[in-house]
Amino acid sequence: MKSLSLYNRTSTLGGIYFLFLVNRMQMHYFILIMPVYLVHSYMVWGIVVMGLLSQLNLMMMSKWFTSSYAAKGYQGFLQLFGKRAVQVFAILGFLIILLKISIITLGYVEMLHSFIYPSMNKKWLILMILLISLFVASHGMENTLRFVIIAFLCGAWIAIVFIPFFFPSIANYRDLYPLIPTEWSGQSWQGLLFIWSAFSGPVYLVFMVPWLSSNKKISKYLVIGNMLTILEYSLLFIASVLFYGSNFLSKINFPVVYMGSYLQMSGLERIEYILISFHMFNYVFDISILLLCFYGAGRVFMRKMNERTTRIGLLSSWFVILISIIIMDQWLWQTVPGQKMLLNIQIWLGAFIYLLVPTILFTVIKRKESM
């Protein structure tokens, strides 16, 4: 078995990378279906409130990023929690990451199949996305983290394309009312939970600190990255409400993508194809990072952290993910109840993890410092 230096570190990435990482790890499959879950115009305040709560979480995470334990990576976790607890966390993380990769991939493949490749077998699309992600991940954690610059440059401008939907005759500003809810339903609570889960992407950064700078000024980059996400979420949601109206919005599978088909630019047709293609860079980045985390979690619970990483190990992890996605697609994703079940599981898990992980790390480090 040939060794593969996946987790080697030649340098640490500066604070600006935190900005890009936070923003891109919050902009994934959920942004494409968020308007369907929020529906009502007053939920824009939900985006703002959940975004500000996310800022508090990132502040707690910054305490971890600047700690001496985080810089030690695996050894730091052992010092804080002990070997047995770390192995339990690794098993749970293994399953959680597997589910997240599966849903991200199936969601994007569903969109590709619906808009660009309706006649192609979805299994080939799944294989294509995973092969590209495997190629990126095979260059190691450090280079994969650097790939976030490409993901940011290819995706951050997409929200700006939807600005024309804010102007007449496309926009109907009466659809923005009421901005203050007259009633609060279970759907509204579910919308808040969805937003909180959508903000949860940066929680995986807690495992990547050895490759990131531990400068105490990184908190400002975390704040800016999160604020950019709030701005993008708000802009796309308001544009969707202005275009569809709350009554029709809940009946569209991919409202943001369908809006792209109504954009008209000189010399360009089918703008949504371009937007979907550029959005792929963000998916590849997300899946590549999660693939490396998945392989790392497997090494922890199989007690192989003292051995070198290998190509066969990475490929084995990749095959487990591929087979799991194909099984989920065959048994669950092809039915509406199955899709809803998988999405609800991911929403609840993402929300729970984003609440729990930063709180536990912040509390444990504070306790260690006071001893």
C-alpha positions as CSV (number, residue, x, y, z in Angstrom):
1,M,0.0,0.0,0.0
2,K,1.5,3.3,-1.1
3,S,1.5,6.0,1.6
4,L,-0.3,9.3,0.9
5,S,0.5,12.5,2.8
6,L,-3.1,13.7,3.3
7,Y,-2.7,15.4,6.7
8,N,0.8,16.8,6.4
9,R,1.3,20.5,7.2
10,T,3.8,22.8,5.4
11,S,2.3,26.1,6.5
12,T,-0.7,27.5,8.3
13,L,-3.4,29.4,6.4
14,G,-4.0,33.0,7.5
15,G,-7.1,34.7,8.8
16,I,-8.6,35.5,5.4
17,Y,-9.1,31.8,4.9
18,F,-11.4,31.7,8.0
19,L,-13.6,34.3,6.2
20,F,-13.8,32.2,3.0
21,L,-14.2,28.9,4.9
22,V,-17.1,30.1,7.1
23,N,-18.9,31.6,4.2
24,R,-18.5,28.7,1.7
25,M,-19.3,26.0,4.3
26,Q,-22.6,27.8,5.0
27,M,-23.5,28.0,1.3
28,H,-24.5,24.5,0.2
29,Y,-27.6,22.5,-0.8
30,F,-29.8,24.2,1.8
31,I,-29.5,27.6,0.1
32,L,-31.2,26.2,-3.0
33,I,-34.3,25.0,-1.1
34,M,-34.3,27.5,1.8
35,P,-37.2,29.7,0.4
36,V,-39.4,26.6,0.3
37,Y,-38.9,26.1,4.0
38,L,-39.3,29.8,5.0
39,V,-42.1,30.8,2.6
40,H,-43.3,33.8,4.6
41,S,-41.7,37.2,4.1
42,Y,-41.3,37.9,7.8
43,M,-38.9,34.9,8.0
44,V,-36.2,37.3,6.8
45,W,-36.0,38.3,10.4
46,G,-35.4,34.7,11.2
47,I,-32.4,34.7,9.0
48,V,-31.0,37.8,10.8
49,V,-31.7,36.4,14.3
50,M,-30.3,33.0,13.6
51,G,-27.3,34.6,11.9
52,L,-26.6,36.7,14.9
53,L,-26.9,33.6,17.2
54,S,-24.4,31.9,14.8
55,Q,-22.0,34.8,15.5
56,L,-22.1,33.9,19.2
57,N,-21.3,30.3,18.3
58,L,-18.4,31.4,16.1
59,M,-17.1,33.5,19.0
60,M,-17.1,30.4,21.2
61,M,-15.4,28.5,18.4
62,S,-12.7,31.2,18.2
63,K,-11.8,30.3,21.8
64,W,-11.1,26.8,20.6
65,F,-9.2,28.0,17.4
66,T,-6.8,30.0,19.6
67,S,-6.2,27.3,22.2
68,S,-3.1,25.3,22.6
69,Y,-5.2,22.1,22.5
70,A,-6.6,22.8,19.0
71,A,-3.1,23.3,17.5
72,K,-2.2,19.7,18.7
73,G,-5.0,18.2,16.6
74,Y,-5.8,14.6,17.7
75,Q,-3.5,14.8,20.7
76,G,-5.3,17.9,21.9
77,F,-8.6,16.1,21.8
78,L,-7.1,13.2,23.8
79,Q,-5.9,15.6,26.5
80,L,-9.3,17.2,26.8
81,F,-11.6,14.2,26.6
82,G,-9.6,11.0,26.9
83,K,-9.1,8.2,24.3
84,R,-12.3,6.3,24.8
85,A,-14.5,9.4,24.5
86,V,-12.6,10.5,21.4
87,Q,-13.3,7.1,19.8
88,V,-17.0,7.4,20.6
89,F,-17.1,10.9,19.1
90,A,-15.3,9.5,16.0
91,I,-17.9,6.8,15.4
92,L,-20.7,9.4,15.7
93,G,-18.9,11.8,13.5
94,F,-18.3,9.0,10.9
95,L,-22.0,8.4,10.6
96,I,-23.0,12.1,10.7
97,I,-20.5,13.0,8.0
98,L,-21.6,10.1,5.8
99,L,-25.2,11.3,6.0
100,K,-24.2,14.9,5.2
101,I,-22.1,14.0,2.2
102,S,-24.9,11.8,0.9
103,I,-27.6,14.5,1.2
104,I,-25.4,17.2,-0.3
105,T,-24.5,14.9,-3.2
106,L,-28.0,13.7,-3.8
107,G,-29.4,17.2,-3.7
108,Y,-27.0,18.6,-6.2
109,V,-27.4,15.5,-8.5
110,E,-31.2,16.0,-8.3
111,M,-30.7,19.5,-9.5
112,L,-28.3,18.5,-12.3
113,H,-30.7,15.8,-13.4
114,S,-33.7,18.1,-13.4
115,F,-32.2,21.1,-15.3
116,I,-29.2,20.0,-17.3
117,Y,-29.0,16.1,-17.8
118,P,-32.6,14.8,-17.6
119,S,-31.8,11.8,-19.8
120,M,-28.7,10.7,-17.9
121,N,-28.8,8.0,-15.2
122,K,-28.3,9.8,-11.9
123,K,-25.8,7.2,-10.8
124,W,-23.3,8.5,-13.4
125,L,-23.8,12.0,-12.1
126,I,-23.2,10.8,-8.5
127,L,-20.0,9.1,-9.7
128,M,-18.8,12.2,-11.5
129,I,-19.2,14.5,-8.5
130,L,-17.5,12.0,-6.2
131,L,-14.6,11.4,-8.5
132,I,-13.9,15.1,-8.8
133,S,-14.1,15.4,-5.0
134,L,-11.8,12.4,-4.6
135,F,-9.3,14.1,-6.9
136,V,-9.3,17.3,-4.9
137,A,-9.2,15.4,-1.5
138,S,-6.2,13.3,-2.7
139,H,-4.1,16.5,-2.7
140,G,-4.3,16.6,1.1
141,M,-6.1,18.7,3.7
142,E,-3.9,21.7,3.3
143,N,-4.4,22.0,-0.5
144,T,-8.1,21.2,-0.2
145,L,-8.5,24.0,2.3
146,R,-6.8,26.3,-0.2
147,F,-9.4,25.3,-2.8
148,V,-11.9,27.4,-0.9
149,I,-10.5,30.4,-2.7
150,I,-11.7,29.0,-6.0
151,A,-15.0,28.0,-4.5
152,F,-15.5,31.5,-3.1
153,L,-14.6,33.3,-6.4
154,C,-16.9,31.0,-8.4
155,G,-19.8,31.3,-6.0
156,A,-19.9,34.5,-4.1
157,W,-21.0,36.6,-7.0
158,I,-24.0,34.4,-7.8
159,A,-26.3,36.3,-5.3
160,I,-25.6,39.6,-7.2
161,V,-27.1,38.1,-10.4
162,F,-30.5,38.1,-8.6
163,I,-30.6,41.8,-7.9
164,P,-32.8,42.5,-11.0
165,F,-35.6,40.6,-9.2
166,F,-35.8,43.5,-6.7
167,F,-37.0,46.0,-9.4
168,P,-40.3,46.3,-11.2
169,S,-41.9,44.9,-13.2
170,I,-40.5,41.6,-11.9
171,A,-40.9,42.5,-8.2
172,N,-44.2,42.8,-6.4
173,Y,-43.5,44.5,-3.1
174,R,-46.9,43.7,-1.7
175,D,-45.6,40.1,-1.3
176,L,-43.2,41.4,1.4
177,Y,-46.1,42.0,3.8
178,P,-46.6,41.2,6.6
179,L,-43.1,41.9,7.8
180,I,-44.3,41.2,11.4
181,P,-46.0,37.8,11.8
182,T,-49.7,37.9,12.7
183,E,-49.5,34.2,13.7
184,W,-46.8,31.7,14.4
185,S,-47.1,28.1,13.3
186,G,-45.2,24.9,13.5
187,Q,-43.9,25.6,10.0
188,S,-42.4,28.9,11.2
189,W,-40.5,27.0,14.0
190,Q,-39.3,24.5,11.4
191,G,-38.1,27.4,9.3
192,L,-36.0,28.7,12.2
193,L,-34.6,25.3,12.8
194,F,-33.7,25.0,9.1
195,I,-31.9,28.3,9.1
196,W,-29.9,27.4,12.2
197,S,-28.9,24.1,10.6
198,A,-27.9,25.9,7.4
199,F,-25.5,28.0,9.3
200,S,-23.9,25.0,10.9
201,G,-21.3,24.2,8.2
202,P,-18.3,25.9,10.0
203,V,-18.6,23.4,12.9
204,Y,-16.3,21.1,11.0
205,L,-13.5,23.7,11.2
206,V,-12.9,22.6,14.8
207,F,-11.0,19.5,13.4
208,M,-8.9,21.6,10.9
209,V,-7.1,24.0,13.3
210,P,-3.7,22.4,12.8
211,W,-3.8,23.8,9.2
212,L,-5.2,27.2,10.2
213,S,-3.6,30.1,11.9
214,S,-4.2,30.4,15.7
215,N,-3.9,34.2,15.6
216,K,-6.1,35.8,18.3
217,K,-7.5,38.3,15.7
218,I,-9.2,35.6,13.6
219,S,-12.6,36.4,15.3
220,K,-13.1,39.4,13.0
221,Y,-12.8,37.1,9.9
222,L,-15.3,34.7,11.4
223,V,-17.7,37.6,11.9
224,I,-17.3,38.9,8.4
225,G,-17.7,35.5,6.8
226,N,-20.9,34.9,8.8
227,M,-22.2,38.4,7.9
228,L,-21.7,37.7,4.2
229,T,-23.8,34.5,4.6
230,I,-26.6,36.5,6.3
231,L,-26.5,39.0,3.4
232,E,-26.6,36.2,0.7
233,Y,-29.4,34.3,2.5
234,S,-31.4,37.5,2.9
235,L,-30.9,38.7,-0.6
236,L,-31.9,35.3,-2.2
237,F,-34.9,34.8,0.1
238,I,-36.3,38.3,-0.5
239,A,-35.8,38.0,-4.2
240,S,-37.7,34.7,-4.1
241,V,-40.6,36.2,-2.2
242,L,-40.8,39.2,-4.6
243,F,-40.8,36.9,-7.6
244,Y,-43.1,34.0,-6.5
245,G,-45.1,35.4,-3.6
246,S,-45.5,33.3,-0.4
247,N,-48.5,31.4,-1.7
248,F,-46.7,30.0,-4.8
249,L,-43.2,29.7,-3.2
250,S,-43.9,26.6,-1.2
251,K,-44.8,24.7,-4.4
252,I,-41.4,25.1,-6.1
253,N,-38.6,22.5,-5.6
254,F,-35.7,24.7,-6.5
255,P,-37.0,28.3,-6.5
256,V,-33.6,29.9,-6.8
257,V,-32.6,27.9,-9.8
258,Y,-36.0,28.4,-11.6
259,M,-35.5,32.1,-11.1
260,G,-32.3,31.9,-13.0
261,S,-34.2,30.8,-16.1
262,Y,-36.0,34.1,-16.2
263,L,-32.8,36.2,-16.2
264,Q,-32.0,37.6,-19.6
265,M,-28.5,38.9,-20.6
266,S,-27.2,40.0,-24.0
267,G,-25.6,37.0,-25.8
268,L,-26.3,34.5,-23.0
269,E,-29.2,32.1,-22.7
270,R,-30.1,29.6,-20.1
271,I,-28.4,31.5,-17.3
272,E,-29.4,28.8,-14.8
273,Y,-27.1,26.4,-16.5
274,I,-24.2,28.7,-15.8
275,L,-25.2,29.3,-12.2
276,I,-25.6,25.5,-11.5
277,S,-22.2,24.8,-13.1
278,F,-20.4,27.5,-11.0
279,H,-22.2,26.3,-7.9
280,M,-20.5,22.9,-8.4
281,F,-17.2,24.3,-7.2
282,N,-18.8,24.8,-3.8
283,Y,-20.1,21.3,-3.7
284,V,-16.8,19.8,-4.7
285,F,-15.1,21.8,-1.9
286,D,-17.6,20.7,0.7
287,I,-17.6,17.0,-0.3
288,S,-13.7,17.0,-0.5
289,I,-13.3,18.4,3.0
290,L,-15.9,16.1,4.4
291,L,-14.3,13.1,2.7
292,L,-11.0,13.9,4.5
293,C,-12.9,14.3,7.8
294,F,-14.7,11.0,7.1
295,Y,-11.4,9.2,6.5
296,G,-9.9,10.8,9.6
297,A,-12.8,9.7,11.8
298,G,-12.4,6.2,10.4
299,R,-8.7,6.2,11.3
300,V,-9.5,7.3,14.9
301,F,-12.1,4.6,15.7
302,M,-10.0,1.9,14.0
303,R,-7.0,3.0,16.1
304,K,-4.8,3.7,13.1
305,M,-3.8,7.3,14.0
306,N,-0.1,6.3,14.4
307,E,0.0,4.8,10.9
308,R,0.5,6.7,7.7
309,T,-2.4,7.5,5.5
310,T,-2.7,5.3,2.4
311,R,-4.3,5.5,-1.0
312,I,-6.2,2.3,-0.3
313,G,-7.6,3.9,2.9
314,L,-8.8,7.0,1.1
315,L,-10.3,4.9,-1.7
316,S,-12.0,2.6,0.8
317,S,-13.6,5.6,2.5
318,W,-14.7,6.9,-0.9
319,F,-16.3,3.5,-1.9
320,V,-18.2,3.4,1.4
321,I,-19.6,6.9,0.6
322,L,-20.4,5.9,-3.0
323,I,-22.2,2.8,-2.1
324,S,-24.1,4.5,0.7
325,I,-25.3,7.3,-1.6
326,I,-26.4,4.8,-4.3
327,I,-28.4,2.8,-1.6
328,M,-30.0,6.0,-0.3
329,D,-30.9,7.1,-3.8
330,Q,-32.4,3.8,-4.6
331,W,-34.4,3.2,-1.4
332,L,-35.2,6.7,-0.1
333,W,-34.4,9.7,-2.3
334,Q,-36.6,8.7,-5.3
335,T,-39.8,9.1,-3.2
336,V,-41.0,12.4,-1.7
337,P,-41.5,11.0,1.8
338,G,-38.0,9.5,1.7
339,Q,-36.5,12.9,0.6
340,K,-38.3,14.7,3.4
341,M,-37.2,12.1,6.0
342,L,-33.5,12.4,5.0
343,L,-33.7,16.2,4.9
344,N,-35.4,16.4,8.3
345,I,-32.8,14.1,9.8
346,Q,-30.0,16.3,8.4
347,I,-31.7,19.5,9.6
348,W,-32.1,18.2,13.1
349,L,-28.6,16.7,13.2
350,G,-27.0,19.9,11.8
351,A,-28.9,22.1,14.3
352,F,-28.0,19.8,17.3
353,I,-24.3,19.6,16.4
354,Y,-24.0,23.4,15.9
355,L,-25.5,24.0,19.3
356,L,-23.6,21.2,21.1
357,V,-20.0,21.2,19.7
358,P,-19.0,24.8,20.2
359,T,-20.7,24.9,23.7
360,I,-18.8,21.7,24.8
361,L,-15.4,22.9,23.5
362,F,-15.8,26.4,25.0
363,T,-16.9,25.0,28.4
364,V,-14.1,22.4,28.5
365,I,-11.4,24.8,27.6
366,K,-12.6,27.4,30.1
367,R,-12.6,24.7,32.8
368,K,-9.1,23.6,31.9
369,E,-7.8,27.2,32.0
370,S,-9.3,27.8,35.4
371,M,-7.7,24.7,36.9
